[in-house]
Amino acid sequence: MEVIKSITEVMEFSQETRDKGKAIGFVPTMGYLHEGHLSLIRKAKEENDVVVVSIFVNPTQFGTNEDFNKYPKDEKGDIEKIEKEGASAVFIPDASEIYPEGFQTYVEIEELTKNLCGIFRPTHFSGVTIIVLKLFNIISPKRAYFGKKDYQQFRVIEQMCKDLNLDIKITPCPIVREKDGLAMSSRNKYLTEEERRDATILYQALTKGKDAILYHERDAEAVIKKIKETIMSKKTLNKIDYVSIVNPYTLTNVSHIESDVLIAVAAYFGKTRLIDNIEVEINANNYA
Amino acid sequence: MEVIKSITEVMEFSQETRDKGKAIGFVPTMGYLHEGHLSLIRKAKEENDVVVVSIFVNPTQFGTNEDFNKYPKDEKGDIEKIEKEGASAVFIPDASEIYPEGFQTYVEIEELTKNLCGIFRPTHFSGVTIIVLKLFNIISPKRAYFGKKDYQQFRVIEQMCKDLNLDIKITPCPIVREKDGLAMSSRNKYLTEEERRDATILYQALTKGKDAILYHERDAEAVIKKIKETIMSKKTLNKIDYVSIVNPYTLTNVSHIESDVLIAVAAYFGKTRLIDNIEVEINANNYA
């Protein structure tokens, strides 16, 4: 496996790969890889001739008071994991090459960034879109893989590709959870033992909300109330940013639930902000 | 020459061209072609195996009170001219395919759009960048050609390519002028006979400003004053948006002229807004 640090080199690598008629599957990450990331690499490996993974803790997607400086790192461990999954190359650029002096370009996805995390992290998605677009242009993959834990990110990237006529298939992959239900996240490392135990409430509460809908609750506010009460039962819960029931395509709030929805949540346990979500399909097979 | 209206078809055309190892030179236009556009096509033809020209009057780069609805059109005449120059394809997309329902993506170049036309047409450049980026992604050219009459546009596009890691060479081409010095523009068609005569003052004034600098005037304000006075001598002059002396790379205003500058002007003759500019090189060979 090639470990590539420079933009020019990885562009050469991907150009040579495409010249051989081989399809590149791309998995962008911020490193500190867990099973969620590895599931993306496996999916990319299944569907493409060559897999490229990037590791870059992208400064532009962190707000001023967020955790950019303490974001966990384990480059050596990450490279080993990526190689074990059979990727062909890992791209680990330097921030100074990604954002050289004079850099001044941003990409705004106007509608899909208005709700959910867009409310609480107002500059986050423009940081995500710029880095992903740059990486897409550098790697020129045929397919790219994103975890559904960052569901809004997946929809934003999908829309960006559509609107910019990028010939890249965006493939969302299922959330990977710990045995007790907590969605895997590099940020789980920040949690104290007690916070870690309490944080399992997020998935329990989402499941309770989903069940309520499947048992024909149609009032979104009632479902949200139930989820919030469940989460608030935990002592180390610090703050709920949002519990929202949204249209899974437009990410706009739904009040009366008539078709498929996404229930999404962001909450702090201690100082650590966690997000999670669950998809709810409304169909004839719903519970009695 | 192929006349292509659909995005899918032109993507196929350009993919096939690239698969044959041929380089595409791309000339994006809003149609109603004049010698300035044709000079871009000729340059593209010289430097590339295949030339693609696009014609699209891009709604997103017009302000609400601007001339989108009356922008001149001559599709048949344009196609003839493009074919005569030896282009391989002309792409004439429909606005509904370029901006389908739900379209919501914009690209902002933050610094280079702050001065000059960016002040007076605050949404213009985000319309330019989005359409050019979309066309670049659709056509995937090796090189693209822009006239220096829209000097700020050229710098904005150049910066966008750099910041987004697009592997496209942006080639600026000299302003093409009428015999009396007026910079060629599709908008010259709007001018009455008297306005048309008066409009020649723009280039005369720019030349006078350039001469003053070459004769060692170093105070930008003094040069600007001279240019403004010259332009204001004309009866059909309606309004000057700006006369600015700027660093040609950053497009920021210069007060003391010590190195190369660009003098740029935007002014209305009657209801028609015209722009023009002139580059001034500062070196040892300047006039005595």
Boltz contact constraints between the chains, C-beta under 6 A:
constraints:
  - contact:
      token1: [A, 103]
      token2: [B, 163]
      max_distance: 6.0
  - contact:
      token1: [A, 104]
      token2: [B, 109]
      max_distance: 6.0
  - contact:
      token1: [A, 104]
      token2: [B, 110]
      max_distance: 6.0
  - contact:
      token1: [A, 104]
      token2: [B, 111]
      max_distance: 6.0
  - contact:
      token1: [A, 105]
      token2: [B, 109]
      max_distance: 6.0
  - contact:
      token1: [A, 105]
      token2: [B, 160]
      max_distance: 6.0
  - contact:
      token1: [A, 105]
      token2: [B, 163]
      max_distance: 6.0
  - contact:
      token1: [A, 106]
      token2: [B, 108]
      max_distance: 6.0
  - contact:
      token1: [A, 107]
      token2: [B, 107]
      max_distance: 6.0
  - contact:
      token1: [A, 108]
      token2: [B, 106]
      max_distance: 6.0
  - contact:
      token1: [A, 109]
      token2: [B, 104]
      max_distance: 6.0
  - contact:
      token1: [A, 109]
      token2: [B, 105]
      max_distance: 6.0
  - contact:
      token1: [A, 110]
      token2: [B, 104]
      max_distance: 6.0
  - contact:
      token1: [A, 111]
      token2: [B, 104]
      max_distance: 6.0
  - contact:
      token1: [A, 134]
      token2: [B, 165]
      max_distance: 6.0
  - contact:
      token1: [A, 137]
      token2: [B, 164]
      max_distance: 6.0
  - contact:
      token1: [A, 137]
      token2: [B, 165]
      max_distance: 6.0
  - contact:
      token1: [A, 137]
      token2: [B, 166]
      max_distance: 6.0
  - contact:
      token1: [A, 138]
      token2: [B, 165]
      max_distance: 6.0
  - contact:
      token1: [A, 160]
      token2: [B, 105]
      max_distance: 6.0
  - contact:
      token1: [A, 163]
      token2: [B, 103]
      max_distance: 6.0
  - contact:
      token1: [A, 163]
      token2: [B, 105]
      max_distance: 6.0
  - contact:
      token1: [A, 164]
      token2: [B, 137]
      max_distance: 6.0
  - contact:
      token1: [A, 165]
      token2: [B, 134]
      max_distance: 6.0
  - contact:
      token1: [A, 165]
      token2: [B, 137]
      max_distance: 6.0
  - contact:
      token1: [A, 165]
      token2: [B, 138]
      max_distance: 6.0
  - contact:
      token1: [A, 166]
      token2: [B, 137]
      max_distance: 6.0
